[in-house]
Amino acid sequence: MNFEALKGFHDPCFVLAENGTILKLNQAALQFFPSRKENIIGQKFSGILAPASISKFEEHFSSSLKHNTSSEFEITVQSREGNIYDINIFISPFINELDKKRNILLLGKDFTSEKKKESEFLRFYTVAQNTVNPLQITDLNGKMIYVNPAFERASGYRKEELIGQNPNIFGSKKHSREYWESMWRTISSGKVWLGEVENKMKSGESLHTRLLVSPIIDETKKVVGYFGIHHDLTDKKMLEKQLIHTQKMESIGTLAAGVAHEVGNPLASISALVQIVQRETEDSFIKEKLELVKKQITRISKIIRDLVDFSRPSDYELKSTDINDNLKEAIEIVKVGKKTKDINFISLMDESLPSVPLIADQIQQVFVNILINAVDAIAEKKEKYKSDEESFIKVSTSIKDANIKVIFEDNGIGIPEGSLTKVFEPFFTTKKEGKGTGLGLWVSYGIIKSSHGEIKVESLYKKGTTFIINFPLNLIL
C-alpha cells in the first residue's frame, strides 16, 4: 500500500502497528497532537482518544486484527487545543510490502459539525413536540412540512391531514387579501411578521391566535422556508366578548329601570281608565273585554318588574327561598321571548316543598340560563332539521333522598356525546359564533356548588337534554 497517496487527504489518516502505535500519519491528523510530527511516531493512537472511547476502539481494533476484517465505528478524540471531535473511524488490516508485517490503515471522517447540527435539531424537535404553543413549518410555496402535536390539538386536524396542505385550509376568510399579501411581502424579504389571526378549527369553531412567522435562512442567506408559532388568544377574545356582554347587561339593567318608570306611569293611567269604564258600563261584552285588557296590563307590569329585578346586581344574601315560586318567575321571564311562542311549557311542581336558604336571585339566574339554553336548542333543531314535532320544556320539582330535586327536560337538538363532559367548562358552547359566550352553564355550575347543591346533565343528540339539580334540605339559614 502506498501511503503517499493519502498525505494530501483532507481527513486524518494513520497507519498503525499491531500493538496500536502510530507508524505514519498525514497532515490532517496533526491537529490532534500537541507535539511535532517526528515526536508522534511510536505513540499509542489511543492516547488522543477521550476516556469513554478507549475501550470501544481497542475492542474493534482487536476484533479487526483477529478476524482480518474491516470495521467502522464512531469515537471521540481530543485535539492539541483541547477541542473535542466526533470522528467516524474506518480500520482495515493490510500487509506492508516493505517488511511484510501486518499493519492497520485507519481513516477518520470528522462529523463534529454534522453531529452538532443533529443535536441542535434534536433539542429543537424535543422542545417543538412538547411545547403548548402550536408550531408549523412551511416551504417556500406555503405548504406545511411540519406541525407539532399542539398544532394538531388546536386545529382539530391530524398531522396526516395537514402535511402538504396550505394553511388556508383552516382560514376563516375574516382577513382581507391585502392583510396576507403584507405578511408574504414581509417574510419573503427575510423579516419577521407578527399579527393576530382568526382561523377555523376542523369543528368549525373559531381559533384566535397571535401568529409570529419567521423566515428560515440557510448559510447563503437565502430564505428556504418559514417557521410559524401561534399563541392562543381564544380565552382573551372570549373574555373581551364577556366584558362587552356584561356591559350590555348593565345597560339593560339601567334601561329596564327607565322603561319601568316611563311605561309604568302610562300603564297605571290606562289601568285606572279601564276600571272607571268597567264601573260605568252595564254591557257584559264590554266588561269581559275590559277584564282581558286589565289582565294584559297586569302581565306587562309584572314582566317589567321581573326584568328590573333580574338585571339588578346580586345581593349575595341568603334568604328563605320558595324554589317553586322562583322557578315560576324564571319561566315567565323566558316565556316573553319570541322563540317561545310555539313551545309548550309544562310545570309539574310539588307544592309541599319547604323553603330553603339560598341566594334567590342567583338561583333564578341558573334557572333562566337553563331555560334559555333549552329554548335555543329547540330553535336550532327546528332550523336544522325542519322538525314539526310539538316542542316542550318540562320543569318538575320533588323531594327525594333529603334533597329538593329540580329537573329541566326539553326535546331540542341535544348535546353530542363528546361534548357532554365539557358543558360546565368556561367558554365552551355548542352554539354558533355570536350566539353564546360559553359562560352561562359555567356560572350556573359555580352558583349551584356554592349553594352546596349539585348539577348534572344527560342528553341524546337530536333527542333532547335533561338538567338535574339537587339542593340539600338540611341547610340552616
C-alpha positions, 0 to 999 in steps of 0.5 A: 500500500502506498501511503503517499497517496493519502498525505494530501487527504483532507481527513486524518489518516494513520497507519498503525502497528499491531500493538496500536502505535502510530507508524505514519500519519498525514497532515490532517491528523496533526491537529490532534497532537500537541507535539511535532510530527517526528515526536508522534511516531511510536505513540499509542493512537489511543492516547488522543482518544477521550476516556469513554472511547478507549475501550470501544476502539481497542475492542474493534481494533482487536476484533479487526486484527483477529478476524482480518476484517474491516470495521467502522465505528464512531469515537471521540478524540481530543485535539492539541487545543483541547477541542473535542471531535466526533470522528467516524473511524474506518480500520482495515488490516493490510500487509506492508510490502516493505517488511511484510508485517501486518499493519492497520490503515485507519481513516477518520471522517470528522462529523463534529459539525454534522453531529452538532447540527443533529443535536441542535435539531434534536433539542429543537424537535424535543422542545417543538413536540412538547411545547403548548404553543402550536408550531408549523413549518412551511416551504417556500410555496406555503405548504406545511412540512411540519406541525407539532402535536399542539398544532394538531390539538388546536386545529382539530386536524391530524398531522396526516391531514395537514402535511402538504396542505396550505394553511388556508385550509383552516382560514376563516376568510375574516382577513382581507387579501391585502392583510396576507399579501403584507405578511408574504411581502414581509417574510419573503424579504427575510423579516419577521411578521407578527399579527393576530389571526382568526382561523377555523378549527376542523369543528368549525369553531373559531381559533384566535391566535397571535401568529409570529412567522419567521423566515428560515435562512440557510448559510447563503442567506437565502430564505428556504422556508418559514417557521410559524408559532401561534399563541392562543388568544381564544380565552382573551377574545372570549373574555373581551366578548364577556366584558362587552356582554356584561356591559350590555347587561348593565345597560339593560339593567339601567334601561329596564329601570327607565322603561319601568318608570316611563311605561309604568306611569302610562300603564297605571293611567290606562289601568285606572281608565279601564276600571272607571269604564268597567264601573260605568258600563252595564254591557257584559261584552264590554266588561269581559273585554275590559277584564282581558285588557286589565289582565294584559296590563297586569302581565306587562307590569309584572314582566317589567318588574321581573326584568328590573329585578333580574338585571339588578346586581346580586345581593349575595344574601341568603334568604328563605327561598320558595324554589317553586315560586322562583322557578315560576318567575324564571319561566315567565321571564323566558316565556316573553321571548319570541322563540317561545311562542310555539313551545309548550311549557309544562310545570309539574311542581310539588307544592309541599316543598319547604323553603330553603336558604339560598341566594334567590336571585342567583338561583333564578339566574341558573334557572333562566340560563337553563331555560334559555339554553333549552329554548335555543336548542329547540330553535336550532333543531327546528332550523336544522332539521325542519322538525314539526314535532310539538316542542316542550320544556318540562320543569318538575320539582320533588323531594327525594333522598333529603334533597329538593330535586329540580329537573329541566327536560326539553326535546331540542337538538341535544348535546353530542356525546363528546361534548357532554363532559365539557358543558360546565367548562368556561367558554365552551358552547355548542352554539354558533359564533355570536350566539353564546359566550360559553359562560352561562352553564359555567356560572350556573355550575359555580352558583349551584356548588356554592349553594352546596347543591349539585348539577348534572346533565344527560342528553341524546343528540337530536333527542333532547337534554335533561338538567338535574339539580339537587339542593340539600334540605338540611341547610340552616339559614 
